[in-house]
Amino acid sequence: MGPKKDNDSSKVKRKNTNIMIDIKKEIIAKHENGVHVSDLATYLIREISVKWGEVQSFVERYHHDKAVASRSINIFNDNAMCHFINILKRRQKQITMDNFLVRQEAQ
């Protein structure tokens, strides 16, 4: 019997744990600097959306099969990014309503 080998799943779990710890540290650091968690989430969603836009344009430009690339991008937009875009829209709508109500109360 040879030495025990680490499973790939345990390596993935450790990597995911390390990523989560890094994200938590980043959230704590930004919170200490006065950034609220909801603002941070908005910031992260916008940042990821920009990165997705870069990936999307790269794939559209350089993929050899334009039809497959376009379908894949549309599927990801419909299934994944749509959720985050709707979150940003709801938050923007809430901010607009809050600003409207504050102006009405001030008058």
SEDOMAR-531742 format. One line per field, with one value per atom (N, C-alpha, C, O): residue number from 1; z, y, x; atom name; residue in three letters. Coordinates in Angstrom, 3 decimals, always signed. Each point is the difference from the previous one (the first is absolute). Layout:
N
pos NUM, ...
zz Z, ...
yy Y, ...
xx X, ...
site CA, ...
code Ala, ...
This chain:
107
pos 1, 1, 1, 1, 2, 2, 2, 2, 3, 3, 3, 3, 4, 4, 4, 4, 5, 5, 5, 5, 6, 6, 6, 6, 7, 7, 7, 7, 8, 8, 8, 8, 9, 9, 9, 9, 10, 10, 10, 10, 11, 11, 11, 11, 12, 12, 12, 12, 13, 13, 13, 13, 14, 14, 14, 14, 15, 15, 15, 15, 16, 16, 16, 16, 17, 17, 17, 17, 18, 18, 18, 18, 19, 19, 19, 19, 20, 20, 20, 20, 21, 21, 21, 21, 22, 22, 22, 22, 23, 23, 23, 23, 24, 24, 24, 24, 25, 25, 25, 25, 26, 26, 26, 26, 27, 27, 27, 27, 28, 28, 28, 28, 29, 29, 29, 29, 30, 30, 30, 30, 31, 31, 31, 31, 32, 32, 32, 32, 33, 33, 33, 33, 34, 34, 34, 34, 35, 35, 35, 35, 36, 36, 36, 36, 37, 37, 37, 37, 38, 38, 38, 38, 39, 39, 39, 39, 40, 40, 40, 40, 41, 41, 41, 41, 42, 42, 42, 42, 43, 43, 43, 43, 44, 44, 44, 44, 45, 45, 45, 45, 46, 46, 46, 46, 47, 47, 47, 47, 48, 48, 48, 48, 49, 49, 49, 49, 50, 50, 50, 50, 51, 51, 51, 51, 52, 52, 52, 52, 53, 53, 53, 53, 54, 54, 54, 54, 55, 55, 55, 55, 56, 56, 56, 56, 57, 57, 57, 57, 58, 58, 58, 58, 59, 59, 59, 59, 60, 60, 60, 60, 61, 61, 61, 61, 62, 62, 62, 62, 63, 63, 63, 63, 64, 64, 64, 64, 65, 65, 65, 65, 66, 66, 66, 66, 67, 67, 67, 67, 68, 68, 68, 68, 69, 69, 69, 69, 70, 70, 70, 70, 71, 71, 71, 71, 72, 72, 72, 72, 73, 73, 73, 73, 74, 74, 74, 74, 75, 75, 75, 75, 76, 76, 76, 76, 77, 77, 77, 77, 78, 78, 78, 78, 79, 79, 79, 79, 80, 80, 80, 80, 81, 81, 81, 81, 82, 82, 82, 82, 83, 83, 83, 83, 84, 84, 84, 84, 85, 85, 85, 85, 86, 86, 86, 86, 87, 87, 87, 87, 88, 88, 88, 88, 89, 89, 89, 89, 90, 90, 90, 90, 91, 91, 91, 91, 92, 92, 92, 92, 93, 93, 93, 93, 94, 94, 94, 94, 95, 95, 95, 95, 96, 96, 96, 96, 97, 97, 97, 97, 98, 98, 98, 98, 99, 99, 99, 99, 100, 100, 100, 100, 101, 101, 101, 101, 102, 102, 102, 102, 103, 103, 103, 103, 104, 104, 104, 104, 105, 105, 105, 105, 106, 106, 106, 106, 107, 107, 107, 107
zz +0.000, +0.000, +0.000, +0.834, -1.778, -0.129, +0.913, +0.727, -0.778, +0.819, -0.473, -1.166, +2.102, -0.312, -0.920, +0.196, -1.191, -0.915, +0.351, +0.378, -0.514, +0.212, -1.142, -1.165, +1.508, -1.024, -0.663, +0.611, -1.869, -0.697, +0.652, +0.037, +0.476, +0.617, +1.263, +0.283, +0.480, +1.199, -0.374, +0.709, -1.820, -0.461, -0.446, +0.269, -0.948, -0.455, +1.195, +0.014, +0.997, +1.202, +0.697, +0.444, -0.344, +0.631, -0.794, +0.581, -1.897, -0.852, +0.165, +0.125, -0.124, +0.181, +1.363, +0.121, +0.906, +1.338, +0.029, +0.599, -1.242, -0.040, -0.734, +0.412, -1.492, -0.739, +0.876, +0.036, +0.669, +0.869, +1.109, +0.346, +0.212, +1.046, -0.559, +0.657, -1.865, -0.628, -0.236, +0.226, -0.678, -0.238, +1.309, +0.054, +1.001, +1.301, +0.514, +0.553, -0.732, +0.423, -0.773, +0.569, -1.866, -0.821, +0.459, +0.075, +0.232, +0.474, +1.325, +0.196, +0.714, +1.300, -0.169, +0.631, -1.480, -0.217, -0.588, +0.423, -1.382, -0.607, +0.978, +0.003, +0.829, +0.998, +1.015, +0.431, -0.053, +0.937, -0.609, +0.724, -2.045, -0.683, -0.250, -0.608, +1.065, -0.110, -1.154, -0.257, -0.438, -1.104, +0.566, +0.669, -0.938, +0.492, -0.833, -1.154, +1.746, -0.679, -1.262, -1.017, +1.056, -1.200, -1.100, -1.176, +1.560, -0.992, -0.572, -1.197, +2.069, -0.440, -0.992, -1.013, +1.302, -0.916, -1.345, -1.049, +1.072, -1.243, -0.752, -1.215, +1.942, -0.609, -0.636, -1.125, +1.837, -0.535, -1.230, -0.965, +0.998, -1.150, -1.216, -1.104, +1.302, -1.127, -0.517, -1.208, +2.128, -0.394, -0.818, -1.028, +1.486, -0.724, -1.348, -0.987, +0.939, -1.270, -1.019, -1.184, +1.648, -0.902, -0.498, -1.186, +2.096, -0.402, -0.977, -0.960, +1.205, -0.911, -1.376, -1.020, +0.986, -1.274, -0.766, -1.224, +1.955, -0.639, -0.560, -1.123, +1.911, -0.465, -1.209, -0.981, +1.063, -1.084, -1.302, -1.048, +1.109, -1.225, -0.526, -1.212, +2.125, -0.426, -0.737, -1.068, +1.645, -0.609, -1.347, -0.975, +0.920, -1.267, -1.073, -1.177, +1.573, -0.969, -0.487, -1.188, +2.087, -0.351, -0.127, -0.471, +0.869, -0.098, -1.467, -0.781, +0.419, -1.406, -0.489, -1.188, +2.079, -0.387, +0.637, +1.165, -1.936, +0.513, +0.497, +0.984, -1.644, +0.400, +1.371, +0.846, -0.625, +1.299, +1.087, +1.092, -1.387, +0.977, +0.369, +1.177, -2.168, +0.242, +0.821, +0.932, -1.271, +0.760, +1.447, +0.924, -0.736, +1.357, +0.830, +1.170, -1.771, +0.702, +0.367, +1.121, -2.050, +0.274, +1.101, +0.844, -0.846, +1.047, +1.362, +0.970, -0.894, +1.281, +0.444, +1.180, -2.116, +0.347, +0.537, +1.000, -1.662, +0.415, +1.323, +0.810, -0.579, +1.183, +1.215, +1.123, -1.304, +1.148, +0.189, +1.077, -2.097, +0.152, +0.179, +0.634, -1.169, +0.121, +1.473, +0.356, +0.475, +1.430, +0.625, +0.735, -1.031, +0.595, -0.576, +0.713, -1.991, -0.617, +0.629, +0.236, +0.033, +0.658, +1.411, +0.446, +0.264, +1.336, -0.094, +0.777, -1.722, -0.164, -0.377, +0.489, -1.347, -0.395, +1.198, +0.179, +0.650, +1.183, +0.968, +0.565, -0.373, +0.911, -0.538, +0.764, -2.061, -0.591, +0.147, +0.293, -0.499, +0.148, +1.447, +0.250, +0.703, +1.410, +0.353, +0.731, -1.242, +0.262, -0.577, +0.638, -1.836, -0.632, +0.829, +0.216, +0.249, +0.829, +1.320, +0.463, +0.147, +1.254, -0.199, +0.826, -1.918, -0.283, -0.229, +0.458, -1.153, -0.251, +1.312, +0.216, +0.654, +1.270, +0.909, +0.718, -0.731, +0.833, -0.475, +0.828, -2.134, -0.535, +0.385, +0.336, -0.379, +0.351, +1.471, +0.345, +0.527, +1.429, +0.312, +0.916, -1.662, +0.254, -0.366, +0.603, -1.562, -0.441, +0.949, -0.218
yy -1.165, +1.165, +1.237, +0.127, +0.789, +1.208, +1.104, -0.169, +1.287, +1.128, +0.516, -0.142, +0.744, +0.527, +1.205, +0.862, -0.813, +1.135, +0.907, -0.460, +1.769, +0.948, -0.105, -0.118, +0.161, +0.003, +1.364, +1.023, -1.031, +1.269, +0.818, +1.228, -1.895, +0.727, +0.726, +1.094, -1.678, +0.684, +1.218, +1.007, -1.089, +1.156, +1.120, +1.175, -1.546, +0.989, +0.653, +1.214, -2.020, +0.545, +0.981, +1.061, -1.413, +0.904, +1.295, +1.083, -1.192, +1.182, +0.886, +1.218, -1.829, +0.761, +0.671, +1.140, -1.839, +0.569, +1.196, +1.027, -1.154, +1.113, +1.198, +1.141, -1.390, +1.088, +0.686, +1.228, -2.006, +0.578, +0.828, +1.066, -1.545, +0.751, +1.318, +1.035, -1.056, +1.226, +0.987, +1.199, -1.701, +0.871, +0.602, +1.188, -1.994, +0.513, +1.064, +1.011, -1.229, +1.000, +1.295, +1.087, -1.201, +1.194, +0.747, +1.228, -1.957, +0.628, +0.704, +1.126, -1.776, +0.606, +1.256, +1.020, -1.087, +1.160, +1.166, +1.142, -1.413, +1.073, +0.534, +1.197, -2.072, +0.441, +0.922, +0.990, -1.318, +0.849, +1.360, +0.985, -0.924, +1.271, +0.782, +1.069, -1.581, +0.723, -0.420, +0.652, -1.708, -0.482, -0.995, -0.960, +1.191, -0.910, -1.276, -0.008, -1.065, -1.295, +0.050, -0.578, +1.253, +0.082, +0.784, -0.350, +1.428, +0.749, -0.873, +0.041, -0.831, -0.887, -1.019, -0.288, -0.247, -0.977, +0.657, -0.605, +1.819, +0.724, +0.216, -0.185, +0.577, +0.209, -1.292, +0.016, -1.128, -1.278, -0.428, -0.508, +0.709, -0.365, +0.824, -0.533, +1.825, +0.849, -0.408, -0.037, -0.271, -0.413, -1.295, -0.110, -0.854, -1.266, +0.220, -0.642, +1.540, +0.290, +0.584, -0.332, +1.198, +0.569, -1.095, -0.054, -0.816, -1.094, -0.943, -0.471, +0.198, -0.857, +0.657, -0.685, +1.995, +0.705, -0.148, -0.138, +0.167, -0.190, -1.412, -0.188, -0.804, -1.392, -0.181, -0.646, +1.217, -0.112, +0.571, -0.638, +1.819, +0.600, -0.799, -0.118, -0.435, -0.822, -1.247, -0.337, -0.343, -1.231, +0.309, -0.720, +1.784, +0.362, +0.330, -0.294, +0.895, +0.421, -1.153, -0.067, -0.854, -0.976, -1.449, -0.840, +0.521, -1.386, -0.362, +0.797, -2.008, -0.400, -0.245, +0.166, -0.556, -0.248, +1.084, -0.102, +1.122, +1.169, -0.365, +0.571, -1.505, -0.384, -0.669, +0.311, -1.221, -0.677, +1.007, -0.037, +0.928, +1.010, +0.891, +0.277, +0.164, +0.868, -0.705, +0.585, -1.830, -0.773, -0.182, +0.163, -0.501, -0.226, +1.275, -0.030, +1.132, +1.287, +0.337, +0.432, -0.623, +0.294, -0.892, +0.465, -1.729, -0.917, +0.446, +0.030, +0.316, +0.442, +1.305, +0.172, +0.744, +1.257, -0.261, +0.594, -1.481, -0.284, -0.749, +0.262, -1.181, -0.853, +0.560, -0.184, +0.847, +0.426, +1.516, +0.492, +0.232, +1.442, +0.733, +1.054, -1.582, +0.619, +0.209, +1.036, -1.992, +0.085, +1.208, +0.768, -0.608, +1.088, +1.358, +1.003, -0.971, +1.245, +0.438, +1.189, -2.145, +0.326, +0.522, +0.895, -1.438, +0.508, +1.462, +0.828, -0.507, +1.386, +0.916, +1.127, -1.593, +0.807, +0.277, +1.123, -2.163, +0.191, +0.987, +0.849, -0.962, +0.923, +1.427, +0.941, -0.776, +1.331, +0.577, +1.184, -2.024, +0.443, +0.403, +0.995, -1.763, +0.313, +1.320, +0.811, -0.595, +1.254, +1.174, +1.046, -1.215, +1.056, +0.309, +1.166, -2.203, +0.208, +0.666, +0.886, -1.299, +0.612, +1.481, +0.828, -0.494, +1.404, +0.803, +1.138, -1.706, +0.671, +0.257, +1.095, -2.089, +0.150, +0.998, +0.745, -0.714, +0.951, +1.419, +0.896, -0.667, +1.332, +0.425, +1.162, -2.084, +0.320, +0.384, +0.918, -1.613, +0.287, +1.335, +0.699, -0.334, +1.240, +1.217, +1.058, -1.170, +1.150, +0.301, +0.935
xx +0.839, -0.839, +0.891, +0.896, -1.147, +0.801, -0.505, -0.979, +1.657, -0.444, -1.358, -0.367, -0.367, -1.318, +0.124, +0.857, -1.716, -0.002, -1.175, -1.077, +1.319, -1.085, -0.990, +0.380, -1.631, -1.037, -0.056, +0.309, -0.709, -0.175, -1.101, +0.079, -1.103, -1.107, +0.450, -0.488, +1.404, +0.476, +0.836, -0.021, +0.760, +0.773, -0.936, +0.250, -1.321, -0.969, -0.676, -0.204, -0.147, -0.634, +0.925, -0.438, +1.735, +0.962, +0.121, +0.065, -0.035, +0.114, -1.231, +0.123, -1.319, -1.231, -0.034, -0.449, +0.921, +0.046, +0.938, -0.320, +1.474, +0.946, -0.585, +0.206, -0.933, -0.631, -1.041, -0.064, -0.751, -1.019, +0.631, -0.510, +1.611, +0.692, +0.506, -0.116, +0.676, +0.488, -1.139, +0.157, -1.298, -1.151, -0.488, -0.319, +0.257, -0.433, +0.960, -0.435, +1.740, +0.986, -0.189, +0.101, -0.377, -0.220, -1.244, +0.006, -1.070, -1.234, +0.239, -0.459, +1.173, +0.288, +0.838, -0.274, +1.296, +0.866, -0.787, +0.180, -1.039, -0.782, -1.035, -0.287, -0.279, -0.972, +0.665, -0.592, +1.821, +0.731, +0.311, +0.147, -0.047, +0.248, -1.283, +0.041, -1.176, -1.256, -0.887, -1.011, +1.351, -0.829, -1.003, +0.382, -1.673, -1.029, -0.024, +0.431, -0.937, -0.015, -0.854, +0.383, -1.530, -0.840, +0.699, -0.102, +0.824, +0.776, +1.101, +0.287, +0.326, +1.070, -0.540, +0.637, -1.797, -0.576, -0.304, +0.223, -0.721, -0.257, +1.300, +0.066, +0.960, +1.313, +0.508, +0.499, -0.625, +0.470, -0.797, +0.570, -1.876, -0.829, +0.403, +0.119, +0.089, +0.417, +1.368, +0.230, +0.677, +1.349, -0.040, +0.667, -1.444, -0.125, -0.682, +0.358, -1.332, -0.673, +0.973, -0.057, +0.944, +1.009, +0.935, +0.327, +0.101, +0.888, -0.707, +0.610, -1.895, -0.755, -0.092, +0.082, -0.251, -0.030, +1.307, +0.002, +1.114, +1.305, +0.134, +0.468, -0.881, +0.060, -0.911, +0.371, -1.553, -0.972, +0.565, -0.098, +0.681, +0.546, +1.189, +0.181, +0.636, +1.133, -0.482, +0.512, -1.497, -0.518, -0.646, +0.217, -1.008, -0.641, +1.030, -0.210, +1.306, +1.004, +0.863, +0.315, +0.081, +1.025, -0.469, +0.767, -1.983, -0.452, -0.206, -0.520, +0.934, -0.066, -1.428, -0.278, -0.624, -1.391, -0.877, -0.384, +0.080, -0.730, -1.398, -0.471, -0.189, -1.357, +0.006, -0.838, +1.772, +0.102, +0.354, -0.566, +1.491, +0.403, -1.181, -0.230, -0.506, -1.149, -1.077, -0.552, +0.252, -0.998, +0.437, -0.796, +2.061, +0.508, -0.063, -0.382, +0.752, -0.056, -1.440, -0.268, -0.653, -1.410, -0.561, -0.765, +1.135, -0.465, +0.512, -0.756, +2.041, +0.559, -0.652, -0.306, +0.092, -0.678, -1.399, -0.405, -0.337, -1.373, -0.068, -0.889, +1.804, -0.077, +0.726, -0.471, +1.579, +0.801, -0.003, -0.339, +0.707, +0.179, -1.322, -0.036, -1.030, -1.317, -0.376, -0.562, +0.862, -0.295, +0.694, -0.620, +1.901, +0.771, -0.393, -0.001, -0.329, -0.462, -1.320, -0.215, -0.664, -1.270, +0.223, -0.719, +1.700, +0.331, +0.408, -0.473, +1.348, +0.441, -1.165, -0.078, -0.821, -1.155, -0.908, -0.472, +0.224, -0.842, +0.627, -0.690, +2.004, +0.684, -0.059, -0.213, +0.399, -0.072, -1.402, -0.162, -0.850, -1.381, -0.270, -0.680, +1.208, -0.190, +0.670, -0.569, +1.768, +0.714, -0.782, -0.112, -0.425, -0.787, -1.239, -0.329, -0.358, -1.195, +0.364, -0.719, +1.820, +0.439, +0.300, -0.383, +1.065, +0.309, -1.272, -0.102, -0.859, -1.270, -0.735, -0.519, +0.474, -0.706, +0.696, -0.667, +1.974, +0.735, -0.276, -0.165, +0.111, -0.297, -1.414, -0.225, -0.722, -1.379, -0.109, -0.743, +1.480, -0.048, +0.659, -0.431, +1.468, +0.723, -0.838, +0.179, -1.079, -0.808, -1.078, -0.771
site N, CA, C, O, N, CA, C, O, N, CA, C, O, N, CA, C, O, N, CA, C, O, N, CA, C, O, N, CA, C, O, N, CA, C, O, N, CA, C, O, N, CA, C, O, N, CA, C, O, N, CA, C, O, N, CA, C, O, N, CA, C, O, N, CA, C, O, N, CA, C, O, N, CA, C, O, N, CA, C, O, N, CA, C, O, N, CA, C, O, N, CA, C, O, N, CA, C, O, N, CA, C, O, N, CA, C, O, N, CA, C, O, N, CA, C, O, N, CA, C, O, N, CA, C, O, N, CA, C, O, N, CA, C, O, N, CA, C, O, N, CA, C, O, N, CA, C, O, N, CA, C, O, N, CA, C, O, N, CA, C, O, N, CA, C, O, N, CA, C, O, N, CA, C, O, N, CA, C, O, N, CA, C, O, N, CA, C, O, N, CA, C, O, N, CA, C, O, N, CA, C, O, N, CA, C, O, N, CA, C, O, N, CA, C, O, N, CA, C, O, N, CA, C, O, N, CA, C, O, N, CA, C, O, N, CA, C, O, N, CA, C, O, N, CA, C, O, N, CA, C, O, N, CA, C, O, N, CA, C, O, N, CA, C, O, N, CA, C, O, N, CA, C, O, N, CA, C, O, N, CA, C, O, N, CA, C, O, N, CA, C, O, N, CA, C, O, N, CA, C, O, N, CA, C, O, N, CA, C, O, N, CA, C, O, N, CA, C, O, N, CA, C, O, N, CA, C, O, N, CA, C, O, N, CA, C, O, N, CA, C, O, N, CA, C, O, N, CA, C, O, N, CA, C, O, N, CA, C, O, N, CA, C, O, N, CA, C, O, N, CA, C, O, N, CA, C, O, N, CA, C, O, N, CA, C, O, N, CA, C, O, N, CA, C, O, N, CA, C, O, N, CA, C, O, N, CA, C, O, N, CA, C, O, N, CA, C, O, N, CA, C, O, N, CA, C, O, N, CA, C, O, N, CA, C, O, N, CA, C, O, N, CA, C, O, N, CA, C, O, N, CA, C, O, N, CA, C, O, N, CA, C, O, N, CA, C, O, N, CA, C, O, N, CA, C, O, N, CA, C, O
code Met, Met, Met, Met, Gly, Gly, Gly, Gly, Pro, Pro, Pro, Pro, Lys, Lys, Lys, Lys, Lys, Lys, Lys, Lys, Asp, Asp, Asp, Asp, Asn, Asn, Asn, Asn, Asp, Asp, Asp, Asp, Ser, Ser, Ser, Ser, Ser, Ser, Ser, Ser, Lys, Lys, Lys, Lys, Val, Val, Val, Val, Lys, Lys, Lys, Lys, Arg, Arg, Arg, Arg, Lys, Lys, Lys, Lys, Asn, Asn, Asn, Asn, Thr, Thr, Thr, Thr, Asn, Asn, Asn, Asn, Ile, Ile, Ile, Ile, Met, Met, Met, Met, Ile, Ile, Ile, Ile, Asp, Asp, Asp, Asp, Ile, Ile, Ile, Ile, Lys, Lys, Lys, Lys, Lys, Lys, Lys, Lys, Glu, Glu, Glu, Glu, Ile, Ile, Ile, Ile, Ile, Ile, Ile, Ile, Ala, Ala, Ala, Ala, Lys, Lys, Lys, Lys, His, His, His, His, Glu, Glu, Glu, Glu, Asn, Asn, Asn, Asn, Gly, Gly, Gly, Gly, Val, Val, Val, Val, His, His, His, His, Val, Val, Val, Val, Ser, Ser, Ser, Ser, Asp, Asp, Asp, Asp, Leu, Leu, Leu, Leu, Ala, Ala, Ala, Ala, Thr, Thr, Thr, Thr, Tyr, Tyr, Tyr, Tyr, Leu, Leu, Leu, Leu, Ile, Ile, Ile, Ile, Arg, Arg, Arg, Arg, Glu, Glu, Glu, Glu, Ile, Ile, Ile, Ile, Ser, Ser, Ser, Ser, Val, Val, Val, Val, Lys, Lys, Lys, Lys, Trp, Trp, Trp, Trp, Gly, Gly, Gly, Gly, Glu, Glu, Glu, Glu, Val, Val, Val, Val, Gln, Gln, Gln, Gln, Ser, Ser, Ser, Ser, Phe, Phe, Phe, Phe, Val, Val, Val, Val, Glu, Glu, Glu, Glu, Arg, Arg, Arg, Arg, Tyr, Tyr, Tyr, Tyr, His, His, His, His, His, His, His, His, Asp, Asp, Asp, Asp, Lys, Lys, Lys, Lys, Ala, Ala, Ala, Ala, Val, Val, Val, Val, Ala, Ala, Ala, Ala, Ser, Ser, Ser, Ser, Arg, Arg, Arg, Arg, Ser, Ser, Ser, Ser, Ile, Ile, Ile, Ile, Asn, Asn, Asn, Asn, Ile, Ile, Ile, Ile, Phe, Phe, Phe, Phe, Asn, Asn, Asn, Asn, Asp, Asp, Asp, Asp, Asn, Asn, Asn, Asn, Ala, Ala, Ala, Ala, Met, Met, Met, Met, Cys, Cys, Cys, Cys, His, His, His, His, Phe, Phe, Phe, Phe, Ile, Ile, Ile, Ile, Asn, Asn, Asn, Asn, Ile, Ile, Ile, Ile, Leu, Leu, Leu, Leu, Lys, Lys, Lys, Lys, Arg, Arg, Arg, Arg, Arg, Arg, Arg, Arg, Gln, Gln, Gln, Gln, Lys, Lys, Lys, Lys, Gln, Gln, Gln, Gln, Ile, Ile, Ile, Ile, Thr, Thr, Thr, Thr, Met, Met, Met, Met, Asp, Asp, Asp, Asp, Asn, Asn, Asn, Asn, Phe, Phe, Phe, Phe, Leu, Leu, Leu, Leu, Val, Val, Val, Val, Arg, Arg, Arg, Arg, Gln, Gln, Gln, Gln, Glu, Glu, Glu, Glu, Ala, Ala, Ala, Ala, Gln, Gln, Gln, Gln
